[in-house]
Amino acid sequence: MRVSLIAAACLLMAPPAHADAPRTFQEAKKVARQLYAPQSTEFYCGCKYNGNKVDMASCGYAPRKNAQRASRIEWEHIVPAWQIGHLRQCWQSGGRKACSQHDEVYKRAEADLHNLVPSVGEVNGDRSNYSFGWLPEQRGQYGKCLTQVDFKARKVMPRPSIRGMIARTYFYMSKQYNLRLSRQDRQLFEAWNKTYPPQPWEYQRNQRVGCLMGRGNEFVGPVDLKACS
């Protein structure tokens, strides 16, 4: 089962350690690579990967269009950078680059490891800044991968085993960085949070990320910072 693959992946993460939270997205990606090392499972499709290379056979992934991008791991913001920053003054002045350089709140949000996951590059690109939602179930867009994208509707329906974590990440980011959730999104995420409660792999991830960030995601559960070593 793909859930068990993620659970196994979390057990392979590097041991937690006291450290300063990453200050930039570039720092966060470096930390995330170590966090999920030496071999882990990506988020949207449950594919195993090693280093930066996706093992497409491990999850039955079939590239939709871009085989080269599908073969590599990229680091995905569950809550997109656009949603974090597009209403901020820095974004109005110079887009994401300006926010990454000059806005301290945005920089912290962009580098927050609770919001960062490994993704098949092609799915990361296809997701773009689309919102999550329900879609008529269709198979085969990415082979056996259960995540699907509706480009016309600008919607993404993630595979069932990660829906709850997505909801709890949105709640965390909304509270931590004062991001507004639409009524429609909040209703959706409340439903996902209830239907897909945290599993052992998510508690494990929350503890390990909490040790690195200095705080956990309270919507997943408490973390023991004294246990960080």
C-alpha distance (Angstrom), angle and dihedral (degrees) to the residues before:
residue distance angle dihedral
M1 . . .
R2 3.77 . .
V3 3.81 92.1 .
S4 3.80 89.3 59.7
L5 3.80 89.2 49.9
I6 3.79 90.1 57.9
A7 3.78 90.9 45.2
A8 3.78 90.2 53.4
A9 3.78 90.1 46.5
C10 3.78 92.6 54.9
L11 3.78 90.2 52.6
L12 3.80 88.0 56.8
M13 3.78 93.6 56.3
A14 3.76 117.5 117.2
P15 3.83 113.8 -91.9
P16 3.80 114.7 -87.2
A17 3.76 117.0 -99.8
H18 3.75 138.1 -177.0
A19 3.78 106.7 -101.5
D20 3.74 141.2 142.2
A21 3.78 113.5 -89.7
P22 3.81 112.9 -104.0
R23 3.78 112.2 -91.2
T24 3.81 99.6 -155.7
F25 3.78 138.3 29.5
Q26 3.80 90.0 -108.8
E27 3.79 90.9 54.8
A28 3.80 90.5 45.7
K29 3.80 92.5 54.6
K30 3.80 91.1 52.2
V31 3.79 91.3 50.2
A32 3.80 91.9 45.3
R33 3.81 91.5 53.5
Q34 3.79 89.1 55.9
L35 3.78 92.5 42.2
Y36 3.79 93.3 57.1
A37 3.83 95.4 36.0
P38 2.94 146.4 152.3
Q39 3.79 94.1 24.8
S40 3.75 128.0 -17.7
T41 3.79 147.3 157.8
E42 3.78 124.6 -97.3
F43 3.76 122.6 -124.4
Y44 3.79 113.5 -120.4
C45 3.78 102.3 42.3
G46 3.79 106.8 16.0
C47 3.81 94.0 -116.5
K48 3.76 118.6 160.5
Y49 3.76 116.2 -126.2
N50 3.77 138.4 -174.4
G51 3.76 119.6 -152.6
N52 3.79 103.5 -36.7
K53 3.79 97.5 -28.1
V54 3.81 122.8 101.1
D55 3.80 118.4 -140.1
M56 3.80 96.4 -142.7
A57 3.80 93.1 -179.9
S58 3.81 90.4 60.8
C59 3.81 91.4 68.4
G60 3.78 102.7 21.9
Y61 3.80 91.6 -109.1
A62 3.80 117.4 173.9
P63 3.81 118.2 -171.8
R64 3.78 113.4 -114.0
K65 3.79 95.3 -154.6
N66 3.80 113.7 -35.8
A67 3.80 111.4 59.6
Q68 3.79 93.4 172.7
R69 3.79 93.7 55.9
A70 3.80 90.6 40.9
S71 3.79 89.9 59.8
R72 3.81 95.0 62.3
I73 3.79 137.5 65.6
E74 3.79 119.7 -119.5
W75 3.79 129.0 -176.6
E76 3.77 112.4 -111.5
H77 3.79 130.6 -159.9
I78 3.81 107.8 -139.3
V79 3.80 87.4 -156.0
P80 3.83 98.9 44.0
A81 3.78 122.1 -118.6
W82 3.81 87.3 -121.2
Q83 3.79 91.4 58.7
I84 3.79 91.3 47.4
G85 3.77 95.5 49.5
H86 3.79 116.6 16.9
L87 3.82 94.9 94.4
R88 3.80 93.8 47.6
Q89 3.79 120.8 101.3
C90 3.80 92.2 -119.8
W91 3.82 90.3 59.2
Q92 3.77 91.1 51.3
S93 3.81 88.9 51.6
G94 3.77 100.4 45.9
G95 3.79 114.0 -15.5
R96 3.78 126.2 -118.7
K97 3.80 93.7 -27.0
A98 3.79 92.1 58.7
C99 3.80 91.9 48.4
S100 3.82 91.7 48.4
Q101 3.79 89.9 53.1
H102 3.79 104.5 38.2
D103 3.81 113.7 17.9
E104 3.82 113.5 80.2
V105 3.80 95.3 -168.4
Y106 3.79 91.9 50.4
K107 3.81 91.4 46.8
R108 3.82 91.2 54.3
A109 3.79 91.6 48.1
E110 3.80 93.2 46.7
A111 3.82 89.7 51.3
D112 3.81 97.0 45.1
L113 3.81 107.3 126.6
H114 3.80 92.7 -154.7
N115 3.81 86.7 69.6
L116 3.81 97.5 43.4
V117 3.81 125.4 90.3
P118 3.82 136.9 161.8
S119 3.79 113.8 -103.5
V120 3.77 139.4 -179.6
G121 3.79 100.9 -97.7
E122 3.78 95.0 -127.4
V123 3.81 92.8 53.0
N124 3.79 90.3 46.1
G125 3.80 89.5 54.0
D126 3.80 93.6 44.9
R127 3.79 92.3 48.6
S128 3.82 89.8 55.6
N129 3.81 106.5 158.6
Y130 3.80 94.3 -38.5
S131 3.79 117.6 141.8
F132 3.79 123.6 -116.9
G133 3.77 121.6 -108.4
W134 3.78 148.1 131.4
L135 3.78 118.3 -63.1
P136 3.81 132.5 -180.0
E137 3.78 102.4 -88.5
Q138 3.78 113.7 -104.3
R139 3.77 127.8 171.2
G140 3.75 130.7 -146.6
Q141 3.80 104.2 35.1
Y142 3.81 88.1 120.4
G143 3.78 99.3 12.5
K144 3.80 109.7 -101.9
C145 3.81 93.8 -10.6
L146 3.82 109.1 120.6
T147 3.80 96.3 -152.7
Q148 3.79 112.3 97.1
V149 3.79 137.6 -173.1
D150 3.81 129.3 -148.5
F151 3.80 104.7 -159.0
K152 3.79 94.5 -173.6
A153 3.80 93.9 51.6
R154 3.84 91.6 36.3
K155 3.80 89.8 -131.7
V156 3.80 134.8 132.6
M157 3.79 125.5 -157.6
P158 3.81 108.7 -161.8
R159 3.77 123.4 -150.7
P160 3.82 112.6 -85.0
S161 3.81 98.4 -108.5
I162 3.82 93.8 63.8
R163 3.80 100.9 39.4
G164 3.79 93.9 92.8
M165 3.79 93.3 49.3
I166 3.80 90.3 49.6
A167 3.81 90.2 53.0
R168 3.80 93.3 48.8
T169 3.79 91.2 47.2
Y170 3.80 90.5 53.9
F171 3.80 90.6 49.9
Y172 3.81 90.8 49.6
M173 3.80 95.1 47.3
S174 3.80 91.8 45.1
K175 3.80 92.0 54.2
Q176 3.80 97.4 37.6
Y177 3.80 96.6 48.7
N178 3.80 102.1 23.0
L179 3.80 94.7 -112.4
R180 3.76 116.3 167.8
L181 3.79 118.6 -125.9
S182 3.78 118.8 -156.8
R183 3.78 117.3 -121.1
Q184 3.80 89.3 -111.9
D185 3.80 92.8 52.5
R186 3.79 93.3 45.8
Q187 3.79 91.7 51.8
L188 3.79 91.1 48.5
F189 3.81 93.5 48.6
E190 3.78 93.2 45.8
A191 3.80 88.1 54.7
W192 3.80 92.4 47.9
N193 3.80 92.0 45.7
K194 3.80 90.1 54.6
T195 3.79 97.2 40.6
Y196 3.80 96.0 44.3
P197 3.84 108.1 37.1
P198 3.81 120.6 -172.8
Q199 3.78 115.7 -71.1
P200 3.82 125.6 -152.7
W201 3.82 92.1 -93.8
E202 3.81 90.7 56.6
Y203 3.80 93.3 49.7
Q204 3.80 88.3 49.0
R205 3.79 92.2 50.5
N206 3.82 91.7 46.8
Q207 3.80 91.0 54.3
R208 3.79 93.9 48.7
V209 3.78 95.1 44.6
G210 3.79 89.5 43.9
C211 3.78 89.9 57.4
L212 3.79 90.0 54.9
M213 3.80 96.9 41.6
G214 3.77 97.0 39.4
R215 3.81 90.6 -123.0
G216 3.76 137.5 58.0
N217 3.76 131.8 -137.1
E218 3.79 101.9 -91.4
F219 3.81 90.5 -158.3
V220 3.80 88.5 65.2
G221 3.80 95.4 41.6
P222 3.79 143.6 -86.7
V223 3.79 122.6 -50.4
D224 3.79 127.1 -148.2
L225 3.77 106.1 -129.1
K226 3.80 89.7 -179.3
A227 3.81 87.8 65.1
C228 3.80 92.0 59.9
S229 3.77 110.9 107.5
